[in-house]
Amino acid sequence: MNNTIKSGQSDKAEETFSVTEAVKASLKRRHRKELGFRAAGFSAVCFGFVLVFLLLSDITYKAIPAFHQHWIKVDVTFDKAWLGVEDATSTSLATANYRKALRSSLYAAFPEVKTRKQKKRFTKMYSTNAEFTIKDFLIENPDKLGLKQAVWVRADDDVDTYLKDGVEPGKAGGRIDAMQAVWVQTLQQQSRIEKRFNFSFFTSGDSREPELAGVKGAFTGTILTMLVTLILSFPLGVAAALYLEEFAPKNRWTDIIEVNINNLAAVPSIIFGLLGLAVIINLFGLPRSAPLVGGIVLSLMTLPTIIIASRASIKAVPPSIREAALGIGASKMQTAFGHVLPMAMPGILTGTIIGMAQALGETAPLLMIGMVAFIVDVPSTVTDASTVLPVQIYLWADSPERAFLAKTSAAILVLLSFLLVMNVSAAILRRKFEK
């Protein structure tokens, strides 16, 4: 009998030992899987950061040439006969023949340039804006009329690109032939070429000439368009979400509204552009290429995103907040606006910034309403003709001149910087409302 008891205890001990070993083995397998999953997740995050870093590095490297520009010093003789003026009055200086004065001064500095072909190739090295540069100089300094004065003018984009590429002096490269390369080398030897920071990239509008093109017009149009979008979409989206969550009865009509809101969030953006073209422009007669129209179209596209995010944030507010407010005598309106909405505001701002960021990068709907037009002037109101940064990037990327490649990358950096400022502002506001 003792042997039987001992045998039973031994079997039970062996069974307990085998179960313990199985549990230990199972735990080891689960720990190995967990470590493998964590390693895979960490690797995925690192891989994503590496890709983003490579992308930003490539864009930045290509954008660097756009932030500096080469200028050429020209000894301009403001001869009255060349200019076609007799005195230094503002009216005569404004209508003078600066092109002749510039070209005559250039030919005088390089007497070896004689044939018509040589003169054409030589003047092509200077920006088409050079005559306006010397015009501005003489209008600001009318006492220089009849004198010889050194004036710095922009180099043509071909010369600028040639110098930035670092081609061996005197050798042809890019769109610069051997004859032009020799002239560039001569100008360098005479210290007549200087590299400066390209402030005009931030202070001028678009241009057909790459050396004159800037992002101020597109940047201003982007700000105006985003302001219209925010002013229209944020209050409407938050009001709609608050009504649907706090006040609307749960019936068939609210179900239909919810389904339509979810469906609108998945509609292709170009459909909103067609809607803006057919209704806002053709039916209501609002101006094409205006930030007002662009903001209305982007508001329609952004509203579903803001409503969905706002509803989720409002729904996440604990019911105890509502019950406490109602319990101390607050009305349903006071509860919604005084307690629920402030607590839901961080999530609402997150959804708003997501919708605004999506709108900031949209191009297709704005192309449909005419914001793809070539516009030089910087807009001052929401009804002025304008373009936006994504469309400007699209236009420059499609241009054949090499100098526009750097301008495109630089405009992308400006767009990303604007998006970063929006996100930082939203983060600051979220933290303020969380407190």
Secondary structure by P-SEA (a helix, b strand, c coil): caaaaaaaaaaaaaaaaaaaaaaaaaaaaaaaaaaaaaaaaaaaaaaaaaaaaaaaaaaaaaacccccbbbbbbbccccccccccccccaaaaaacaaaaaaaaaaaaaccccccaaaaaaaaaacccaaaaaaaaaaaaccccccbbbbbbbbccaaaaaaaaaccccccccccccaaaaaaaaaaaaacccccccccccccccccccccccccaaaaaaaaaaaaaaaaccaaaaaaaaaaacccccccaaaaaaaaaaaaaaaccaaaaaaaaaaccccccccccccaaaaaaaaaaaaaaaaaaaaaaaaaaccaaaaaaaaaacccaaaaaaccccccaaaaaaaaaaaaaaaaaaccaaaaaacccccccccccccccccccaaaaaaaaaacccaaaaaaaaaaaaaaaaaaaaaaaaaaaaaaaaac
